[in-house]
Amino acid sequence: MKQNLFDLNYEDLKFFLSEKIGIKEKKLNMRAQQIFTAAYQKGLNDFEKFTTIPIDLREELSKKISFNDSKIVETHESSDGTLKFLVELFDGNKVECVYIPEKTRGTVCVSSQVGCSLTCTFCRSGTQRLVKNLSASEIVSQIVLVKDKLKDWGDQKIVTNIVFMGQGEPLINMKNLKTAIQILKDKKGLNYGNKKITVSTSGIANKIPEAADEIGTYLALSLHAPNDKLREEIMPINKKFKIKDLIQQLKYYTSVVKEPIFLEYVMLKGINDTEDCAKQLVKLMAQFPSKVNLIEFNSWPGVKFKPTERKDIEKFSKYIQDKGYMSFIRRSRGDDVLAACGQLRTESQKRKKHLS
């Protein structure tokens, strides 16, 4: 079976070229750089087009290395220009990713798992049971496919930001997440800096220190409630990782990365949008460098929650700002094609093992 290029960070590629292709030490760096540049900066996916590499070596590489095995099978365009892509993986499972165009940037929202194990009650993605972790290549391929679709292989960089806020919990898939981000950040590869990548977590507290030490991007916490009782009602993961545990680890993260934590807070009418909740949120924000994004709730078929009215979101935000903390209202994008925050879901299911 061929090795998928998108599963290899730069050092892994050099090792593969040495061990499996037989390239000598003095040419390893040059060959690895040629491959990374062609694949990740020019968007080439056929060794025949790698004209900087000798023909005989190209033939050898094509026998042992494959490119992206995923493909876009559906595209849905929102009235606001947001694009939602249904991506079919090599094994037939499907995930969704989203491109969000804005005046000064273009963001790709990437999935890290097929399905999700966390069952947050307000999130449509959580209604799909976890099927599997995505491999590094399945994560990276989402970005490559979107860049292909947008013809984004020039110097202009249409895709400027990457957010891990699609299906799944990234920190549960830490090993593959780390490899994918190494490829994203590599200057010889896709070349996105730490401040252009945001990893979102629902609060897997014991993985946050590892993310601080080995990933180092912006971190977003899907908080959505300012106290344990309320958070447990809407986010069962809080039964395992309490808010005080999260605060302790987030303090560590900001001490290492030197950047504030983005607190994601979806506004649910009559649930977490009271003045008392705002007061509790301010007390929480006082404990570590943070900013809060107040998110308009995006409804979906069968959900029991209703969105907080805009005037009440503004009032909630003003309370936080008046106390001296940064609060932003995140406008809903792509909700008419179920591409907005918390709406991503596919029909992939875990296959049952058949007994022979």
C-alpha positions as CSV (number, residue, x, y, z in Angstrom):
1,M,0.0,0.0,0.0
2,K,1.3,3.5,-0.9
3,Q,2.2,6.0,1.7
4,N,-0.1,9.1,1.7
5,L,2.1,12.2,1.5
6,F,-0.4,14.2,3.6
7,D,0.3,11.9,6.6
8,L,4.0,12.9,6.7
9,N,5.4,16.0,8.3
10,Y,8.7,17.3,6.9
11,E,10.9,15.2,9.1
12,D,8.8,12.1,8.5
13,L,9.0,12.7,4.7
14,K,12.8,12.9,4.9
15,F,12.9,9.6,6.8
16,F,10.6,8.0,4.3
17,L,12.7,9.2,1.4
18,S,15.9,7.8,3.0
19,E,14.5,4.5,4.2
20,K,12.0,3.6,1.4
21,I,13.3,5.4,-1.7
22,G,17.1,5.2,-0.9
23,I,17.9,8.9,-1.3
24,K,21.3,9.8,0.1
25,E,21.7,12.1,3.1
26,K,23.2,15.0,1.2
27,K,20.2,15.2,-1.1
28,L,17.5,14.5,1.4
29,N,16.7,18.0,2.4
30,M,16.6,19.2,-1.2
31,R,14.2,16.4,-2.4
32,A,11.9,16.8,0.6
33,Q,11.7,20.5,0.0
34,Q,11.0,20.0,-3.7
35,I,8.1,17.7,-2.8
36,F,6.6,19.9,-0.1
37,T,6.8,23.0,-2.3
38,A,5.2,21.3,-5.3
39,A,2.4,19.7,-3.2
40,Y,1.6,22.5,-0.7
41,Q,2.6,25.7,-2.5
42,K,1.8,24.9,-6.1
43,G,-1.1,22.4,-5.4
44,L,0.4,19.7,-7.7
45,N,-0.8,16.1,-7.1
46,D,0.9,14.1,-9.8
47,F,4.6,13.3,-9.7
48,E,4.8,13.7,-13.5
49,K,4.3,17.4,-12.9
50,F,7.2,17.7,-10.4
51,T,9.5,18.9,-13.0
52,T,12.3,19.9,-10.6
53,I,12.8,16.2,-9.8
54,P,14.5,13.8,-12.3
55,I,12.2,11.5,-14.3
56,D,13.5,8.2,-12.9
57,L,13.0,9.5,-9.3
58,R,9.5,10.7,-10.1
59,E,8.6,7.3,-11.3
60,E,10.0,5.7,-8.1
61,L,8.1,8.2,-6.0
62,S,4.8,7.6,-7.8
63,K,5.1,3.9,-7.0
64,K,5.4,4.5,-3.3
65,I,3.7,7.8,-2.4
66,S,0.0,8.7,-3.0
67,F,-1.6,12.1,-2.7
68,N,-5.0,13.1,-1.3
69,D,-7.5,10.2,-1.3
70,S,-10.5,12.5,-0.5
71,K,-12.8,14.3,-2.8
72,I,-15.6,16.9,-2.7
73,V,-18.8,15.3,-3.6
74,E,-21.3,18.1,-2.8
75,T,-21.0,21.9,-2.6
76,H,-23.6,24.1,-1.0
77,E,-23.4,27.9,-1.3
78,S,-25.1,30.2,1.2
79,S,-26.7,33.5,0.3
80,D,-23.9,35.2,2.2
81,G,-21.2,33.5,0.1
82,T,-20.3,30.8,2.6
83,L,-19.4,27.5,1.0
84,K,-20.1,24.1,2.6
85,F,-18.3,21.1,1.2
86,L,-19.2,17.4,1.7
87,V,-16.0,15.5,1.5
88,E,-15.9,11.8,0.9
89,L,-12.9,10.0,2.4
90,F,-11.0,7.1,1.0
91,D,-13.0,4.6,3.1
92,G,-16.4,6.0,2.1
93,N,-17.0,8.0,5.3
94,K,-18.0,11.6,4.8
95,V,-17.2,14.9,6.7
96,E,-18.1,18.5,6.1
97,C,-15.9,21.6,6.0
98,V,-16.7,25.2,5.4
99,Y,-15.1,28.2,3.7
100,I,-16.2,31.6,5.1
101,P,-15.2,34.6,3.0
102,E,-14.9,38.0,4.7
103,K,-13.6,41.4,3.6
104,T,-10.1,41.0,5.0
105,R,-9.7,37.2,5.2
106,G,-11.0,33.8,4.2
107,T,-11.4,31.1,6.8
108,V,-11.7,27.3,6.4
109,C,-13.5,25.5,9.2
110,V,-12.0,22.0,9.4
111,S,-13.4,18.7,10.9
112,S,-11.2,16.5,13.0
113,Q,-13.5,13.5,13.5
114,V,-16.3,11.8,11.6
115,G,-19.1,12.3,14.1
116,C,-18.6,13.3,17.7
117,S,-18.6,11.6,21.1
118,L,-19.5,14.6,23.2
119,T,-23.3,15.0,22.6
120,C,-23.6,18.7,23.5
121,T,-27.4,19.2,23.5
122,F,-27.4,22.4,21.4
123,C,-25.0,21.1,18.7
124,R,-26.3,19.3,15.6
125,S,-22.8,17.7,15.0
126,G,-23.2,16.0,18.4
127,T,-26.3,14.1,17.2
128,Q,-24.0,12.0,14.9
129,R,-22.2,9.3,16.9
130,L,-18.5,9.1,16.7
131,V,-17.4,7.0,13.7
132,K,-13.6,7.6,13.8
133,N,-10.7,10.0,14.2
134,L,-9.5,11.6,11.0
135,S,-6.0,10.8,9.9
136,A,-3.6,13.7,9.4
137,S,-4.0,13.3,5.7
138,E,-7.8,13.5,6.0
139,I,-7.5,16.7,8.0
140,V,-4.9,18.3,5.6
141,S,-6.9,17.2,2.5
142,Q,-9.9,19.4,3.6
143,I,-7.7,22.5,3.3
144,V,-6.0,21.3,0.1
145,L,-9.4,20.5,-1.5
146,V,-10.8,23.9,-0.6
147,K,-7.7,25.7,-1.9
148,D,-8.1,23.7,-5.1
149,K,-11.7,24.7,-5.4
150,L,-10.8,28.4,-4.9
151,K,-7.8,28.1,-7.2
152,D,-5.8,29.4,-4.2
153,W,-2.2,28.4,-5.3
154,G,-0.9,31.8,-6.0
155,D,0.8,34.4,-3.8
156,Q,-2.6,36.0,-2.9
157,K,-3.6,33.4,-0.3
158,I,-7.4,33.4,-0.5
159,V,-7.5,31.0,2.5
160,T,-5.8,33.1,5.2
161,N,-7.1,31.3,8.4
162,I,-7.8,27.8,9.6
163,V,-10.1,27.0,12.4
164,F,-10.6,23.5,13.9
165,M,-14.3,24.1,14.7
166,G,-16.0,21.5,12.4
167,Q,-17.1,18.0,13.3
168,G,-15.5,16.3,16.3
169,E,-13.3,17.2,19.3
170,P,-9.8,18.0,18.1
171,L,-8.0,17.3,21.4
172,I,-9.3,13.7,21.4
173,N,-7.5,13.2,18.1
174,M,-4.3,14.8,19.4
175,K,-1.7,12.7,17.5
176,N,-3.1,13.3,14.1
177,L,-4.0,16.9,14.9
178,K,-0.4,17.6,15.8
179,T,0.9,16.1,12.5
180,A,-1.6,18.0,10.5
181,I,-0.8,21.3,12.2
182,Q,3.0,20.7,11.7
183,I,2.2,20.4,7.9
184,L,0.0,23.5,8.0
185,K,2.7,25.6,9.9
186,D,5.7,24.4,7.9
187,K,7.1,27.4,5.9
188,K,8.1,24.9,3.2
189,G,4.5,23.5,3.2
190,L,1.2,25.4,3.6
191,N,2.9,28.1,5.7
192,Y,0.2,29.3,8.2
193,G,1.6,31.0,11.3
194,N,0.4,30.2,14.9
195,K,-1.9,33.3,14.8
196,K,-3.6,32.0,11.6
197,I,-4.7,28.7,13.2
198,T,-7.3,28.3,16.0
199,V,-8.0,24.9,17.7
200,S,-11.3,24.7,19.5
201,T,-12.0,22.3,22.4
202,S,-15.0,21.5,24.4
203,G,-12.8,21.3,27.4
204,I,-10.6,18.2,27.4
205,A,-8.6,19.6,30.3
206,N,-5.9,16.9,30.5
207,K,-4.9,17.5,26.9
208,I,-4.6,21.3,27.1
209,P,-1.0,21.3,28.5
210,E,0.2,19.1,25.6
211,A,-1.5,21.4,23.1
212,A,0.3,24.4,24.7
213,D,3.7,22.7,24.5
214,E,3.4,21.0,21.1
215,I,0.8,22.9,19.1
216,G,1.0,26.6,20.2
217,T,-1.8,28.0,18.1
218,Y,-4.7,30.1,19.3
219,L,-7.0,28.1,21.5
220,A,-10.7,28.5,21.7
221,L,-12.8,27.0,24.5
222,S,-16.4,26.1,23.8
223,L,-17.6,27.3,27.2
224,H,-21.3,28.1,26.6
225,A,-22.1,28.3,30.4
226,P,-20.4,30.1,33.3
227,N,-21.0,27.5,36.0
228,D,-20.8,23.7,36.4
229,K,-24.5,23.0,37.0
230,L,-25.6,24.7,33.8
231,R,-22.7,23.5,31.7
232,E,-23.3,19.9,32.7
233,E,-26.9,20.2,31.5
234,I,-26.0,21.3,28.1
235,M,-22.4,19.8,27.8
236,P,-22.1,16.4,29.4
237,I,-18.2,16.5,29.1
238,N,-18.3,19.0,32.1
239,K,-19.2,16.0,34.4
240,K,-15.6,14.8,33.7
241,F,-13.7,18.1,33.4
242,K,-15.1,20.8,35.7
243,I,-14.7,24.5,35.0
244,K,-12.1,24.9,37.8
245,D,-9.9,22.2,36.2
246,L,-10.2,24.0,32.8
247,I,-9.2,27.3,34.3
248,Q,-6.1,25.8,35.8
249,Q,-5.0,24.3,32.4
250,L,-6.0,27.5,30.5
251,K,-3.8,29.5,32.8
252,Y,-0.9,27.2,31.8
253,Y,-1.8,27.5,28.1
254,T,-1.7,31.3,28.2
255,S,1.6,31.3,30.2
256,V,3.2,29.2,27.5
257,V,1.6,30.6,24.3
258,K,1.3,34.2,25.5
259,E,-2.0,34.7,23.8
260,P,-5.5,35.0,25.3
261,I,-8.0,32.2,25.2
262,F,-11.1,32.7,23.0
263,L,-14.2,31.7,24.9
264,E,-17.0,30.6,22.6
265,Y,-20.4,31.2,24.1
266,V,-23.5,30.3,22.1
267,M,-26.5,32.4,23.3
268,L,-29.5,30.3,24.2
269,K,-32.7,32.1,25.0
270,G,-33.6,31.8,28.7
271,I,-30.8,29.4,29.4
272,N,-27.4,31.1,29.6
273,D,-28.2,34.7,28.6
274,T,-29.2,36.2,32.0
275,E,-27.5,39.0,33.8
276,D,-26.5,36.6,36.5
277,C,-24.7,34.4,33.8
278,A,-22.9,37.6,32.6
279,K,-21.7,38.3,36.1
280,Q,-20.4,34.8,36.5
281,L,-18.7,34.9,33.1
282,V,-16.9,38.1,34.1
283,K,-15.6,36.4,37.3
284,L,-14.4,33.5,35.2
285,M,-12.7,35.8,32.6
286,A,-10.8,37.6,35.4
287,Q,-8.8,34.5,36.1
288,F,-6.8,34.2,32.9
289,P,-6.3,36.3,29.7
290,S,-9.4,35.8,27.6
291,K,-11.8,37.3,25.1
292,V,-15.4,36.1,24.6
293,N,-17.2,35.5,21.3
294,L,-20.9,35.6,21.8
295,I,-22.4,33.4,19.1
296,E,-25.9,33.6,17.7
297,F,-27.5,30.2,18.1
298,N,-28.1,28.5,14.8
299,S,-31.3,26.4,14.9
300,W,-31.6,23.0,13.2
301,P,-34.4,20.5,12.8
302,G,-35.4,18.9,16.1
303,V,-33.5,21.1,18.5
304,K,-35.3,22.4,21.6
305,F,-33.4,25.6,22.1
306,K,-34.2,29.1,20.8
307,P,-31.8,31.9,19.9
308,T,-31.4,34.9,22.2
309,E,-32.8,38.1,20.7
310,R,-30.2,40.4,19.2
311,K,-30.9,43.2,21.6
312,D,-30.4,40.9,24.6
313,I,-27.1,39.6,23.1
314,E,-26.0,43.2,22.8
315,K,-27.0,43.9,26.4
316,F,-25.1,40.8,27.6
317,S,-22.0,41.9,25.6
318,K,-22.1,45.5,26.9
319,Y,-22.2,44.2,30.5
320,I,-18.9,42.3,29.9
321,Q,-17.3,45.3,28.1
322,D,-18.3,47.7,30.9
323,K,-16.4,45.4,33.3
324,G,-13.3,45.9,31.2
325,Y,-13.3,42.6,29.2
326,M,-13.3,42.0,25.5
327,S,-16.6,40.7,24.1
328,F,-17.5,40.2,20.4
329,I,-20.8,39.2,18.8
330,R,-20.2,36.6,16.1
331,R,-22.6,37.0,13.3
332,S,-24.1,33.8,12.0
333,R,-22.8,32.7,8.6
334,G,-24.1,30.0,6.3
335,D,-27.1,28.9,8.4
336,D,-29.4,28.7,5.4
337,V,-27.3,25.7,4.2
338,L,-26.7,24.3,7.7
339,A,-23.0,25.4,7.4
340,A,-23.0,27.6,10.6
341,C,-21.5,26.9,14.0
342,G,-22.8,23.7,15.4
343,Q,-24.7,22.6,12.3
344,L,-22.3,20.3,10.6
345,R,-23.3,16.7,10.3
346,T,-23.1,13.8,7.8
347,E,-24.9,10.5,7.5
348,S,-21.7,8.3,8.1
349,Q,-22.2,5.7,10.8
350,K,-19.9,3.3,12.5
351,R,-19.9,0.0,10.7
352,K,-20.9,-3.1,12.7
353,K,-18.4,-5.9,12.7
354,H,-19.9,-9.0,11.2
355,L,-19.1,-12.3,12.9
356,S,-18.0,-15.0,10.5
